[in-house]
Amino acid sequence: IDEMTAILKRKHVDFVLAIKSKGFIMGSIMVFVLGVAFDRLENPKITTAESFSGIYDVRYGPTEMRIHRDDLYGIKNVLIIDDLVIIGGTALPVIKIKQMV
């Protein structure tokens, strides 16, 4: 953790965005050490406010994740933490969501 956060401090990360449960765990640790803002991507059923969304494919078909629009305004250097054991595919829609802002 210390080695990872030392690099991130030099990169001036100002926001941590976590994906899936393991991303939430690692994201929380990073936020604590870096002292920056944190949010997570949600299932569309949980997100009630106006939001950005991204669709990605998993083994059982396409799925969607969302983040409230207000959460990303003014953020410049985002650290995206994905589920460490996921088969892939979730980080790309998150990058696209960030580019929408």
WOPEZI-V513231 format. One record per residue. N is the residue number from 1. PHI is phi in degrees with one decimal (NA if undefined). OMEGA is omega in radians with two decimals (999 if undefined). Layout:
n->[N	N]
phi->[PHI	PHI]
omega->[OMEGA	OMEGA]
//
This chain:
n->[1	2	3	4	5	6	7	8	9	10	11	12	13	14	15	16	17	18	19	20	21	22	23	24	25	26	27	28	29	30	31	32	33	34	35	36	37	38	39	40	41	42	43	44	45	46	47	48	49	50	51	52	53	54	55	56	57	58	59	60	61	62	63	64	65	66	67	68	69	70	71	72	73	74	75	76	77	78	79	80	81	82	83	84	85	86	87	88	89	90	91	92	93	94	95	96	97	98	99	100	101]
phi->[NA	-60.4	-66.8	-64.2	-70.9	-61.3	-64.0	-66.6	-63.9	-68.1	-85.6	59.2	-61.6	-117.8	-160.3	-114.2	-118.1	-106.2	-119.6	62.7	-64.0	-70.3	-63.7	-63.5	-65.5	-65.3	-60.4	-61.5	-65.1	-60.9	-61.9	-60.3	-74.0	-80.3	69.6	-120.5	-73.6	-143.4	-153.1	-131.0	-82.6	-117.1	-64.7	-55.7	-69.8	-88.6	-78.1	-103.2	-82.5	-60.1	-143.6	-90.9	-136.1	-139.4	-110.0	-143.2	-97.6	-126.9	-52.4	-97.7	122.0	-71.3	-141.6	-131.8	-134.5	-137.5	-141.2	-59.0	-57.1	-61.7	-70.8	-107.0	-68.1	82.3	-89.4	-109.0	-114.3	-99.2	-98.6	-101.1	-113.2	-93.7	-57.9	-72.2	-118.1	-69.8	-78.1	109.9	105.2	-88.7	-68.4	-61.0	-63.7	-67.6	-62.2	-64.1	-61.1	-60.7	-70.4	-70.3	-72.3]
omega->[-3.12	3.14	3.12	-3.09	3.07	3.09	-3.09	3.09	3.11	-3.14	3.12	3.07	3.13	-3.10	3.07	3.13	-3.03	3.11	3.05	-2.98	-3.13	3.03	3.10	-3.11	-3.14	3.12	3.12	3.12	-3.14	3.14	3.14	-3.09	-3.09	-3.11	-3.11	3.13	-3.07	2.95	-3.12	3.04	-3.03	2.94	-3.13	-3.14	-3.11	-3.07	-3.08	-3.12	3.07	-2.98	2.93	3.12	3.08	-3.14	3.12	-3.12	3.01	-3.08	-3.03	3.08	-3.11	3.06	-3.02	2.99	-3.07	3.00	3.12	-3.14	-3.09	-3.04	-3.04	-3.11	3.12	-3.13	-3.11	-3.04	-3.06	2.98	3.11	3.12	-3.12	3.02	-3.02	-3.11	-3.12	-3.09	3.09	3.07	-3.08	-3.06	-3.11	3.09	3.09	3.10	3.11	3.09	-3.14	3.14	3.11	-3.04	999]
//
